[in-house]
Amino acid sequence: MVAPMNPMLERIVILGAKGQLGADLLEAFADVKPIGIERKFVDVEDADAVAVMMRTHRPTLVVNATAYHQVDLCELHPERAFAVNALAVDRLAALCALSGSAFLTVSSDYVFDGTLGRAYREDDMPRPLSVYGASKAAGEMLVPRHGPRYFIVRTSGLFGHLQSSVKGLTFIERMLRMAEEGKPIRVVDDIVFSPSYTPHVARAIRAIVESERFGLYHVTNAGSCSWYEFAAEAFACAGLQPDFQASKTDPKAGYVRRPAYSPLEGAAMREAGLPSLPDWRDAVRDYVTHRAPTARS
């Protein structure tokens, strides 16, 4: 006897489908034929466009993989950061509640200040340092007011095979290309996080949805590292030996305060009986192994 399909999987809309995570979410849900929507077709800041999308597709689950995530620009344009990362999220959650749809949105480790001294759990209090972090924390706080049928997924240091349409190359790809070009490389070793490989994150999100256990989840690869250690692992996996040195964060180099220690612990996934994601080193190895040939040209 075939088990009935989870009702949330019947009609899934993925917003931000051309982004790093969005593209892998389309792949993770491919067997149920999700509807991927790009920003040029539905801008989440456009209330009318979002309402039309909901009426047209009648989704059973809306996955919001959109964000205004250029942290430097968020400081200069806080109104835009809050419009995309908070107000638009609030609107989507409200429309989902009105239509009976479930809602999932993606958040960030930047909701924390990085001073706790251990990996952050889902029940730790957000204390953002930046406009970006504050806007993501605001989005998180607004969603639950529309009812219990929501998932909030925090990630950290996302990297995947599709470059960002806004930021361009991912950190890992930029490091590998610099090494291949023989350029000297300096990377900070005093910021520690939990890398999040988008194919792994997307599959974990699928598992969370299928569990039907609503709530807040931390979804990252297992373990943590500094940006220096992250780059070093990528070089080792690629067989590269660049001119590579560790450096310290220069407080004068930028005006955005970033959490210095923000690994995320996936306690909620454990409690739900869901498997942990692979170790971050395995994720880096997978990335390097599956780099597209064009990425090396």
C-alpha positions in Angstrom: 0.0 0.0 0.0 1.4 3.4 -1.0 1.5 6.0 1.8 -0.5 9.1 1.2 1.4 12.2 0.2 2.1 14.8 2.8 -0.5 17.5 1.9 2.1 20.2 2.1 3.9 18.6 -0.9 0.9 18.9 -3.3 1.6 22.5 -4.6 4.8 24.0 -3.5 5.9 27.5 -4.5 9.6 28.4 -4.1 10.3 32.1 -4.1 13.9 33.1 -5.0 14.2 30.0 -7.2 17.2 31.4 -9.1 19.3 31.9 -6.0 21.9 29.6 -4.5 19.6 27.9 -2.1 16.4 28.3 -4.3 18.0 26.3 -7.1 18.9 23.4 -4.8 15.4 23.5 -3.2 13.9 23.0 -6.7 16.1 19.9 -7.0 15.3 18.6 -3.6 11.5 18.8 -4.3 11.8 17.9 -8.0 9.7 14.8 -7.7 6.6 16.8 -6.6 7.1 19.4 -9.3 7.5 22.6 -7.3 6.7 26.0 -8.9 9.9 28.1 -8.9 9.4 31.8 -9.1 12.1 34.4 -9.8 12.1 37.9 -8.4 11.6 39.4 -11.9 8.2 37.6 -12.0 7.1 38.1 -8.4 8.8 40.8 -6.2 8.1 39.9 -2.6 8.0 43.7 -1.9 5.0 44.0 -4.2 1.9 43.2 -2.2 -0.4 43.0 -5.2 2.0 40.7 -7.1 2.3 38.4 -4.1 -1.5 38.3 -3.7 -2.0 37.4 -7.4 0.6 34.7 -7.1 -1.2 33.1 -4.1 -4.6 33.2 -6.0 -3.1 31.8 -9.2 -1.1 28.9 -7.7 -3.1 28.2 -4.5 0.1 26.7 -2.9 -0.1 24.2 0.0 3.4 25.4 1.0 5.3 28.6 0.3 9.1 28.5 0.7 10.7 31.9 0.9 14.3 31.8 -0.2 14.5 35.5 -1.0 16.5 38.0 1.1 18.2 41.4 1.0 21.5 40.0 2.2 24.2 42.5 1.2 25.1 43.3 4.8 27.1 46.5 3.9 24.2 47.9 1.8 21.7 47.0 4.6 23.5 49.5 6.8 23.1 52.2 4.1 19.5 51.2 3.2 17.8 49.9 6.3 14.4 50.6 5.0 15.1 48.2 2.1 16.5 45.5 4.4 13.4 45.6 6.6 11.1 45.8 3.6 12.4 42.5 2.2 13.6 40.6 5.3 10.8 41.6 7.7 7.7 43.2 6.1 7.6 41.0 3.0 8.0 37.9 5.2 5.2 39.1 7.5 2.9 39.6 4.4 3.7 36.2 3.0 3.0 34.5 6.4 -0.3 36.4 6.6 -1.4 35.4 3.1 -0.4 31.8 3.8 -2.5 31.7 7.0 -5.5 33.2 5.2 -5.3 30.6 2.4 -4.5 27.6 4.6 -1.0 27.3 3.2 2.1 26.4 5.3 4.9 28.8 5.2 8.7 28.3 5.4 11.3 31.2 5.4 15.0 31.2 5.7 16.9 33.2 8.3 20.5 33.6 9.4 23.1 33.3 12.2 23.4 37.1 12.0 20.4 37.3 14.4 23.0 36.6 17.1 25.8 38.8 18.4 28.4 36.0 18.7 29.3 36.6 22.3 27.8 33.4 23.9 30.9 31.3 23.7 29.2 28.2 22.4 27.1 27.1 19.4 23.7 28.8 19.4 20.6 26.7 19.9 17.1 27.5 18.7 16.0 28.7 22.1 18.8 31.3 22.5 17.7 34.9 22.4 18.6 36.8 19.2 20.8 39.9 19.7 21.7 41.2 16.3 24.7 43.5 15.7 23.8 44.8 12.2 20.8 46.1 10.3 20.8 42.9 8.3 20.7 40.8 11.4 18.0 43.0 13.0 15.9 42.7 9.8 16.1 39.0 9.8 15.3 38.8 13.5 12.3 41.0 12.9 11.1 38.7 10.2 11.4 35.7 12.5 9.4 37.5 15.2 6.6 38.5 12.9 5.9 35.1 11.4 4.4 33.3 14.5 1.7 35.9 14.9 -0.1 34.4 11.9 -0.5 31.0 13.4 1.5 27.8 14.0 1.9 26.4 10.5 5.3 27.8 9.8 8.9 26.7 9.6 11.8 29.1 10.2 15.2 27.7 9.0 18.4 29.5 10.2 21.5 28.8 8.2 25.1 30.2 8.3 27.7 30.8 5.6 25.7 29.3 2.7 27.7 28.1 -0.3 26.7 26.2 -3.4 27.5 25.7 -7.0 25.3 28.6 -8.3 26.8 32.0 -7.7 24.7 34.7 -6.2 23.0 37.0 -8.7 23.8 39.9 -6.4 27.1 39.0 -4.7 28.6 37.1 -7.5 31.1 34.3 -6.7 30.7 32.5 -3.4 33.6 32.8 -0.9 34.8 29.3 -1.6 34.8 29.7 -5.4 36.6 33.1 -5.1 39.3 31.5 -2.9 39.8 28.6 -5.3 40.0 30.8 -8.3 42.5 33.1 -6.6 44.6 30.1 -5.7 44.5 28.8 -9.2 45.6 32.2 -10.5 48.6 32.2 -8.1 47.4 35.2 -6.2 48.4 35.8 -2.5 45.5 35.1 -0.2 44.8 36.5 3.3 41.7 35.2 5.3 40.5 36.1 8.8 40.8 33.4 11.4 38.9 35.2 14.2 35.4 34.7 12.8 33.9 31.2 13.4 30.7 29.9 11.9 29.0 26.8 10.7 29.2 26.4 6.9 26.0 25.4 5.1 26.2 23.6 1.7 23.1 24.4 -0.2 22.4 20.9 -1.6 22.6 19.5 2.0 20.5 22.3 3.4 17.8 21.9 0.7 17.5 18.1 1.4 17.3 18.8 5.1 14.5 21.3 4.5 12.7 18.7 2.6 13.0 16.3 5.5 11.8 19.0 7.9 8.7 19.7 5.8 7.9 16.0 5.5 8.2 15.6 9.3 5.2 18.1 9.6 6.8 19.4 12.8 6.5 23.1 12.6 8.8 25.5 14.3 12.3 27.0 14.3 15.3 24.9 13.0 19.0 25.4 12.8 20.2 23.8 9.5 23.9 23.8 8.9 26.6 21.3 8.2 28.0 19.7 11.3 30.8 21.3 13.1 32.3 24.8 12.8 35.4 26.6 11.6 36.9 29.9 10.9 36.9 31.4 7.4 40.7 30.7 7.3 40.1 27.0 8.1 37.3 26.9 5.6 39.5 28.2 2.8 42.4 25.9 3.9 40.1 22.8 3.6 39.0 23.9 0.1 42.7 24.3 -1.0 43.6 20.9 0.5 40.7 19.2 -1.3 41.6 20.8 -4.6 45.3 20.0 -4.2 46.3 23.6 -4.2 49.1 25.2 -2.2 48.7 29.0 -2.6 50.5 31.8 -0.8 48.0 31.7 2.0 48.1 33.4 5.5 45.7 34.0 8.3 44.8 37.5 9.3 42.7 39.3 11.9 39.5 41.3 11.4 40.3 45.0 10.9 37.6 47.0 12.7 38.5 50.0 10.5 38.0 48.1 7.2 34.2 48.1 7.3 31.3 49.5 9.2 29.3 46.4 9.7 29.6 44.5 13.0 29.5 40.7 12.4 29.2 38.0 15.0 32.6 36.6 15.8 31.4 33.2 17.0 28.1 32.1 15.6 28.0 28.3 15.0 24.5 26.9 15.1 23.5 23.7 16.9 20.7 21.7 15.4 18.9 20.7 18.5 15.4 20.9 16.9 16.4 18.5 14.2 17.6 16.0 16.7 14.4 16.3 18.7 12.4 15.7 15.6 14.4 12.5 14.9 15.9 13.9 11.7 19.5 13.1 10.8 22.3 15.7 11.2 23.8 17.2 8.0 27.3 15.9 7.0 30.4 17.4 8.5 31.4 20.7 6.9 34.6 19.1 5.6 32.6 16.5 3.7 30.6 19.4 2.3 33.7 21.2 1.1 35.0 18.0 -0.4 31.7 17.5 -2.3 31.8 21.0 -3.5 35.3 20.8 -4.9 34.6 17.4 -6.5 31.6 18.6 -8.3 32.8 22.1 -9.4 31.6 22.8 -12.9 34.5 22.7 -15.5 33.5 26.3 -16.4 34.2 27.3 -12.8 37.9 26.6 -13.4 38.2 28.5 -16.7 
